[in-house]
Amino acid sequence: MSLRHLTPIEARVLATLMEKARTVPDTYPLSLNGVVTGCNQKTSREPVMNVTEGEAQEALDDLRSIELVREAAGGRVARFEHNFQRGVGVPEQSAVLLGLLMLRGPQTAGELRINSDRWYRFADISSVEGFLDELRERSEEKGGPLVVRLPRAPGTREDRWAHLLCGPVDESTTVPTGAGPGAAASASGLSARISVLESEVSQLKQMVARLYSELGVSPAPETHATNEDHTETN
């Protein structure tokens, strides 16, 4: 089944319904207010959004038109539930991975396994990778690939994955959080700690030198080779 590309708000609304169906089944299906609250959570969301009730209702209506969302029957307040697995034609495990990618942005297979714990427990990372590979190699007859493996970013050890439900991914805008300002702040903090340690080592050396002087003892000769020694022997 071929689907049109979703808007970012539609993807957030849809993934929120998918999440709440698994994590808080007692309050599911969700009211419009519940959908808005879930979309705008400050945790487990990347990016953090500020979806209005009007935007959420429009997204729900549009998702209903392509049969990815249904309005639950009964009750005085309208409630909504997702129809993702049947609408897209994927098994539960694949739906879980796509939902997490829509909610949290690009992630490694290891991150997906950890973040999926409340949704579905994968046996191991290889199991996650297996379903990701299936989604990446999805035939055109079934609608084409639903995920893409991103190039490994500098300083990272694992490839990250992104969903394609909102269209092709601009890889230049998917830099890991650790490679942004947070990384610079971390590097700055590390540099500061190194400076403090160097200062403390210098003070300790001065204290040791004074003790040697007061005791009238000569310092033991250093056993490691100096830079000059290396230069002469090379």
matplotlib code that plots the C-alpha trace (Angstrom):
import matplotlib.pyplot as plt

x = [0.0, 1.4, 0.8, 1.3, 4.0, 2.9, 3.4, 5.6, 2.4, 0.6, 3.6, 3.6, -0.1, 0.0, 3.0, 1.5, -1.5, 0.7, 2.7, -0.3, -2.0, 0.9, 2.0, -1.3, -4.0, -6.4, -6.8, -6.8, -8.3, -7.3, -9.4, -8.3, -6.9, -5.0, -3.6, -2.4, -0.8, 1.0, 2.3, 3.7, 5.5, 8.9, 10.4, 10.8, 10.2, 12.6, 12.0, 9.8, 6.7, 3.9, 0.9, -2.4, -5.8, -6.7, -3.5, -4.1, -7.7, -6.7, -4.1, -6.5, -9.1, -6.4, -5.1, -8.7, -9.1, -6.1, -7.3, -4.4, -6.6, -10.2, -12.7, -13.7, -17.4, -19.5, -18.9, -19.8, -16.3, -14.7, -11.8, -9.2, -7.2, -4.5, -4.8, -1.1, -0.3, -3.2, -3.0, 0.7, 0.8, 3.6, 4.0, 3.9, 7.6, 8.1, 5.3, 7.0, 10.3, 8.6, 6.6, 9.7, 11.5, 8.6, 8.6, 12.3, 14.0, 17.0, 18.3, 20.8, 19.5, 20.7, 18.8, 15.7, 15.9, 16.2, 13.5, 11.1, 11.1, 7.6, 6.2, 7.7, 10.6, 13.0, 15.2, 18.4, 19.9, 20.2, 16.4, 15.9, 18.4, 16.5, 13.2, 15.0, 16.6, 13.1, 11.7, 14.7, 14.3, 10.6, 9.5, 7.9, 4.8, 4.3, 5.0, 8.7, 11.3, 10.1, 13.4, 16.9, 20.3, 22.1, 25.9, 27.8, 28.5, 32.1, 32.9, 30.0, 30.3, 26.9, 24.8, 21.5, 18.2, 15.5, 11.9, 10.7, 7.0, 7.5, 9.5, 13.2, 15.5, 17.9, 21.0, 22.6, 19.9, 20.1, 23.4, 23.3, 22.6, 26.1, 27.6, 25.9, 26.2, 26.0, 29.2, 31.0, 29.8, 31.0, 34.4, 34.7, 33.9, 36.5, 39.1, 38.3, 38.7, 42.0, 43.2, 42.3, 44.1, 47.2, 47.2, 46.8, 49.6, 51.8, 51.1, 51.8, 55.2, 56.1, 55.1, 57.2, 60.2, 59.9, 59.8, 62.9, 64.6, 63.6, 64.7, 67.9, 67.2, 67.9, 64.9, 65.0, 66.0, 63.1, 63.2, 61.2, 62.9, 62.7, 61.8, 65.5, 66.3, 63.8, 65.1, 68.7, 67.8, 65.5]
y = [0.0, 3.4, 6.3, 10.0, 11.6, 12.8, 16.2, 16.5, 17.2, 14.2, 12.0, 13.3, 12.8, 9.3, 8.2, 9.6, 7.4, 4.5, 5.1, 5.7, 2.5, 0.5, 2.5, 3.8, 1.4, 2.4, 5.9, 4.9, 5.8, 9.4, 12.5, 15.5, 17.0, 13.8, 13.9, 17.5, 16.7, 13.7, 15.5, 18.3, 16.2, 17.6, 14.1, 11.3, 13.7, 15.0, 17.7, 19.1, 20.6, 23.0, 21.6, 23.5, 21.8, 23.1, 21.6, 18.3, 18.1, 18.9, 16.2, 13.7, 14.5, 14.1, 10.9, 9.5, 10.3, 7.9, 5.3, 5.6, 6.9, 6.0, 7.7, 5.3, 4.5, 5.6, 8.1, 11.8, 13.0, 12.1, 9.7, 8.5, 5.4, 4.6, 2.0, 2.1, -1.6, -2.4, 1.0, 0.7, -3.1, -3.9, -6.3, -5.1, -5.0, -2.8, -0.5, -0.1, 1.0, 3.4, 4.9, 5.5, 7.0, 9.4, 10.4, 10.6, 11.2, 9.2, 6.5, 3.6, 0.1, 0.0, 3.1, 1.8, -1.4, 0.5, 3.0, 0.3, -1.5, -0.2, -0.8, -4.2, -6.2, -7.2, -10.2, -8.4, -5.7, -8.1, -8.6, -4.8, -4.6, -7.4, -5.6, -2.3, -4.1, -5.4, -1.9, -0.5, -3.3, -3.0, -3.6, -0.9, -3.1, -2.7, 1.0, 1.2, 1.6, 3.1, 3.7, 4.7, 4.0, 7.3, 7.7, 7.3, 10.7, 11.6, 10.3, 7.9, 4.1, 3.0, 3.9, 5.7, 5.1, 7.5, 6.9, 8.0, 8.5, 12.3, 11.9, 11.7, 12.6, 15.6, 14.0, 17.4, 18.2, 14.9, 15.5, 13.5, 15.6, 14.8, 16.5, 19.8, 22.5, 19.9, 18.3, 21.6, 22.2, 18.8, 19.4, 22.7, 21.1, 18.4, 21.0, 22.9, 19.7, 18.9, 22.4, 21.9, 18.6, 20.0, 22.8, 20.3, 18.1, 21.2, 22.1, 18.5, 18.6, 21.8, 20.3, 17.2, 19.4, 21.3, 18.1, 16.8, 20.1, 20.1, 16.4, 17.0, 14.2, 14.3, 13.5, 10.1, 10.4, 10.0, 6.7, 7.7, 8.9, 12.6, 14.1, 14.8, 11.2, 10.1, 12.7, 11.4, 7.8, 8.3]
z = [0.0, -1.0, 1.3, 0.8, 2.9, 6.3, 7.7, 10.9, 13.0, 11.5, 12.3, 15.9, 16.3, 14.8, 16.9, 20.1, 19.6, 18.9, 22.1, 24.4, 23.1, 24.5, 27.5, 29.0, 27.7, 30.5, 29.1, 25.4, 22.9, 23.4, 23.5, 21.6, 24.8, 25.4, 21.9, 22.3, 25.7, 24.4, 21.3, 23.4, 26.0, 27.0, 27.4, 24.9, 22.0, 19.4, 18.5, 21.3, 19.7, 20.6, 18.7, 19.2, 19.4, 16.0, 14.5, 16.2, 15.1, 11.5, 11.6, 13.1, 10.3, 7.6, 9.1, 9.2, 5.5, 4.7, 7.3, 9.7, 12.5, 13.5, 15.8, 18.6, 18.8, 21.8, 24.5, 24.8, 24.1, 20.7, 21.2, 18.6, 18.0, 15.4, 12.6, 11.7, 11.3, 9.1, 7.3, 6.4, 6.3, 8.7, 11.7, 15.3, 15.7, 12.6, 13.8, 17.1, 15.5, 13.1, 16.0, 18.0, 15.1, 14.5, 18.2, 19.0, 15.6, 14.2, 16.6, 16.6, 16.8, 20.4, 21.3, 19.7, 21.7, 24.9, 24.1, 22.9, 26.3, 27.3, 23.8, 22.9, 24.2, 21.5, 22.3, 21.2, 19.0, 16.0, 16.2, 15.9, 13.0, 11.3, 11.3, 10.3, 7.3, 6.3, 6.4, 4.4, 1.8, 1.5, -2.1, -4.3, -4.6, -0.8, -0.9, -0.9, 1.9, 5.2, 6.9, 5.8, 7.4, 7.9, 7.4, 10.6, 12.1, 13.2, 16.6, 16.7, 16.8, 15.4, 12.4, 13.0, 11.4, 10.3, 9.1, 5.6, 6.4, 6.0, 2.8, 2.1, 5.0, 4.7, 6.2, 6.8, 9.4, 11.3, 13.2, 16.6, 19.6, 20.9, 17.9, 18.5, 21.1, 23.9, 22.6, 22.6, 26.2, 27.1, 25.5, 27.3, 30.6, 30.0, 29.1, 32.4, 34.4, 32.8, 33.6, 37.3, 37.4, 35.8, 38.4, 41.3, 39.9, 39.7, 43.3, 44.4, 42.6, 44.5, 47.8, 47.1, 46.1, 49.4, 51.4, 49.7, 50.5, 54.2, 54.6, 52.7, 50.3, 46.6, 44.4, 42.7, 39.0, 36.5, 34.7, 31.6, 28.5, 27.7, 24.3, 23.7, 24.3, 21.7, 19.2, 19.6, 19.3, 16.2]

ax = plt.figure().add_subplot(projection="3d")
ax.plot(x, y, z, "-o")
ax.set_aspect("equal")
plt.show()
